[in-house]
Amino acid sequence: MSDSKTLRPIIEATPLKPQPTQNVHGWERIGSVAGGVMMVGKGLRRGGIFGLIQVAIGGVALARGFTGHSSLKDKLEQGRQEMNSVRTKIERAGEELKNLKTKAEVAAEKAVKPKA
């Protein structure tokens, strides 16, 4: 009864996402783990909604320390790179304007000087 031509796979193969690069190293990782443990402990002792918030923040810090990756740090680095790119473009545009101004002044002087 089943026709092999009409059967299709239900689950499509998806490519695996590459592991994010480590951008947290050394003492920063150790500090994240230590701070995360401290926050989780304080949150569990405190209880309530504020304790739950502390546990969540501590969990994020622990994950950051164990994996060595911080998405926030990635975003900040991207922003810094974009700002540097914009700064470079503005500096180039300024130099081009300076060159155009110099050329315009030279052309204006030539136009005003009477030829002998």
C-alpha positions as CSV (number, residue, x, y, z in Angstrom):
1,M,0.0,0.0,0.0
2,S,2.8,2.4,0.7
3,D,4.3,3.9,-2.3
4,S,8.0,4.8,-1.8
5,K,7.7,7.7,-4.2
6,T,5.2,9.5,-1.9
7,L,7.2,8.9,1.4
8,R,9.3,11.8,2.5
9,P,11.4,12.1,5.6
10,I,9.6,13.8,8.4
11,I,12.7,15.3,10.0
12,E,15.0,17.3,7.8
13,A,18.7,17.2,8.5
14,T,19.9,20.5,10.0
15,P,23.5,21.5,10.0
16,L,25.2,21.6,13.4
17,K,25.9,25.1,14.7
18,P,29.6,25.6,15.3
19,Q,30.7,26.0,18.9
20,P,31.1,29.7,19.9
21,T,34.7,30.8,20.3
22,Q,36.0,31.4,23.8
23,N,36.2,35.0,24.7
24,V,36.5,34.7,28.5
25,H,39.8,33.6,29.7
26,G,41.9,33.1,32.8
27,W,41.0,35.1,35.9
28,E,37.8,36.4,34.3
29,R,36.5,32.8,34.0
30,I,37.5,32.0,37.5
31,G,35.8,35.2,38.8
32,S,32.7,34.3,36.8
33,V,32.5,30.8,38.4
34,A,33.2,32.1,41.9
35,G,30.7,35.0,41.6
36,G,28.1,32.6,40.1
37,V,28.5,30.1,43.0
38,M,28.2,33.0,45.5
39,M,25.1,34.4,43.7
40,V,23.4,31.0,43.5
41,G,24.1,30.4,47.2
42,K,22.8,33.8,48.3
43,G,19.7,33.4,46.1
44,L,18.9,30.0,47.5
45,R,19.3,31.2,51.1
46,R,17.2,34.3,50.4
47,G,14.3,32.7,48.6
48,G,11.3,34.5,47.1
49,I,11.3,36.4,43.8
50,F,14.5,38.3,44.6
51,G,16.3,35.1,45.5
52,L,15.1,33.5,42.2
53,I,16.6,36.5,40.4
54,Q,19.9,36.1,42.2
55,V,19.9,32.4,41.3
56,A,19.3,33.2,37.6
57,I,22.1,35.8,37.6
58,G,24.4,33.3,39.3
59,G,23.5,30.7,36.8
60,V,24.4,33.0,33.9
61,A,27.7,33.8,35.5
62,L,28.4,30.1,36.1
63,A,27.6,29.3,32.5
64,R,29.9,32.1,31.3
65,G,32.7,30.8,33.5
66,F,32.3,27.1,32.5
67,T,31.9,27.6,28.8
68,G,34.4,30.5,28.5
69,H,31.9,32.3,26.2
70,S,29.9,35.5,26.8
71,S,27.3,36.6,24.3
72,L,27.3,40.1,25.8
73,K,31.0,40.4,25.4
74,D,30.6,39.4,21.8
75,K,28.0,42.1,21.2
76,L,30.2,44.7,22.9
77,E,33.2,43.7,20.7
78,Q,31.1,43.9,17.6
79,G,29.9,47.4,18.6
80,R,33.6,48.5,19.2
81,Q,34.6,47.1,15.8
82,E,31.8,49.0,14.1
83,M,32.7,52.2,15.9
84,N,36.3,51.8,14.8
85,S,35.2,51.2,11.2
86,V,33.0,54.3,11.3
87,R,35.9,56.3,12.8
88,T,38.2,55.2,10.0
89,K,35.6,56.1,7.3
90,I,35.1,59.6,8.8
91,E,38.9,60.2,9.0
92,R,39.2,59.2,5.3
93,A,36.3,61.4,4.3
94,G,38.0,64.3,6.2
95,E,41.2,63.8,4.4
96,E,39.4,63.7,1.0
97,L,37.6,66.9,1.9
98,K,40.9,68.5,2.9
99,N,42.4,67.5,-0.5
100,L,39.4,68.8,-2.4
101,K,39.6,72.1,-0.5
102,T,43.3,72.5,-1.4
103,K,42.6,71.7,-5.0
104,A,39.7,74.2,-5.1
105,E,41.9,76.9,-3.6
106,V,44.6,76.3,-6.1
107,A,42.1,76.4,-9.0
108,A,40.5,79.6,-7.6
109,E,44.0,81.3,-7.4
110,K,44.7,80.3,-11.0
111,A,41.4,81.6,-12.2
112,V,41.9,84.9,-10.4
113,K,45.5,85.6,-11.5
114,P,45.7,87.4,-14.8
115,K,47.8,85.7,-17.4
116,A,50.8,87.6,-18.6
